[in-house]
């Protein structure tokens, strides 16, 4: 089954979050547009794992300037 796409669909860019690690994960997720559909699950699983890791990181680490 195929769904019609609106012109420009999937070409949006996101604004930086201010967290370099999260921004990198968002960029990684955006790469799904260039991958075959059967590779999306692995990519999204990796992105979700990275986001969970960032959420579990001590915020003081970022405030002190230490790398995550």
C-alpha positions in Angstrom: 0.0 0.0 0.0 1.3 3.4 -0.9 0.3 6.7 0.6 0.6 10.0 -1.3 3.2 12.4 0.0 2.8 16.1 0.3 5.4 18.1 -1.6 8.4 18.6 0.7 7.2 15.9 3.2 10.1 14.5 5.1 12.4 17.5 4.3 11.8 19.4 7.5 14.8 20.3 9.7 14.7 20.6 13.4 16.1 23.4 15.5 19.0 22.6 17.9 18.0 21.5 21.3 21.1 22.9 23.0 22.3 19.5 23.9 24.9 18.3 21.5 24.3 14.6 22.2 20.5 14.9 21.6 21.0 17.0 18.5 23.3 14.2 17.1 20.6 11.6 17.9 18.0 13.7 16.1 20.3 14.0 13.1 20.8 10.2 13.2 17.0 9.6 13.2 16.6 11.9 10.2 18.9 9.6 8.3 16.0 7.1 8.1 14.8 8.9 5.0 17.8 7.5 3.1 17.5 4.0 4.5 15.4 1.1 3.3 12.3 0.5 5.5 13.7 -2.7 6.9 16.6 -0.8 8.5 14.4 1.7 10.3 13.7 -0.4 13.3 17.5 -0.8 14.1 18.1 2.9 13.6 15.2 3.9 15.8 16.2 1.4 18.5 19.6 2.9 18.6 18.2 6.5 18.7 15.8 5.6 21.5 18.7 3.9 23.5 20.8 7.0 23.1 17.9 9.3 24.2 17.3 7.1 27.3 21.0 7.3 28.1 20.9 11.1 27.8 17.8 11.3 30.0 19.5 9.2 32.7 22.7 11.3 32.6 23.3 13.4 35.7 22.5 17.0 34.6 25.3 18.3 36.7 27.7 16.6 34.3 26.5 19.0 31.5 26.5 22.0 33.8 30.1 21.4 34.9 31.2 21.2 31.2 32.2 17.5 31.4 31.6 15.3 28.4 28.6 13.0 28.4 
